[in-house]
Amino acid sequence: MYELVYHSKARSRINKSDITDILEISRANNKKYSITGCLIYFGKKFIQILEGDKSAVHNIYSKIEQDNRHFEVTLFYHGPKMNREFKKWSMGYFEGDNSIMQTKFGISENALLENSHRSKETVKEFWQSIKKIIE
Ligand SMILES: Cc1cc2nc3c(=O)[nH]c(=O)nc-3n(C[C@H](O)[C@H](O)[C@H](O)COP(=O)(O)O)c2cc1C
């Protein structure tokens, strides 16, 4: 099992129906390739985790990187893991704002995106707290 987490900035014209489209195609494609994960949309930014076979994860990520609905797609963390965090989700979704990120996760956006926090443990704790909210 392999995981990849990235963050990106949404194009300013992004609206609800773009998000619905992204989730629809993601859920259909990810099911096909046994990918699970979660997408967070907050303050015009995305954070996403993809879980699955290494090659399947990288294939999907290379498509996502080229998608013009977002930009500055930045790899945050990737590596092997024992188990899927989002086994029930071909793509879970959570929408929030910066203050929710701070109060719910006790982690500010900047802290999360800083290099010094780019560890396997931080990533795991972060996604576990997201999972608690969406499940
Ligand atoms: C923020 C964001 C997240 C995305 N997540 C996924 C995803 O998890 N899986 C996926 O297949 N496509 C995802 N997409 C869509 C891809 O960029 C691409 O449009 C899609 O995979 C193309 O599918 P197709 O090759 O079947 O046309 C995402 C796009 C954006 C902007």
The ligand as an ORCA input file, in Angstrom:
! r2SCAN-3c Opt
* xyz 0 1
  C      -8.379     18.894     -6.957
  C      -8.590     17.776     -7.930
  C      -8.630     16.455     -7.480
  C      -8.803     15.413     -8.364
  N      -8.829     14.131     -7.898
  C      -8.953     13.108     -8.763
  C      -8.931     11.757     -8.305
  O      -8.808     11.455     -7.116
  N      -9.072     10.778     -9.244
  C      -9.241     11.037    -10.570
  O      -9.349     10.100    -11.348
  N      -9.269     12.298    -11.015
  C      -9.136     13.339    -10.155
  N      -9.189     14.626    -10.621
  C      -9.507     14.833    -12.044
  C      -8.294     14.639    -12.932
  O      -7.493     15.790    -12.926
  C      -8.736     14.336    -14.378
  O      -9.630     15.326    -14.822
  C      -9.452     13.015    -14.510
  O      -8.760     11.992    -13.835
  C      -9.560     12.667    -16.005
  O     -10.202     11.446    -16.127
  P     -10.287     10.739    -17.562
  O      -8.875     10.403    -17.954
  O     -11.122      9.531    -17.282
  O     -10.921     11.723    -18.468
  C      -8.982     15.692     -9.747
  C      -8.937     17.008    -10.189
  C      -8.751     18.050     -9.308
  C      -8.706     19.470     -9.809
*
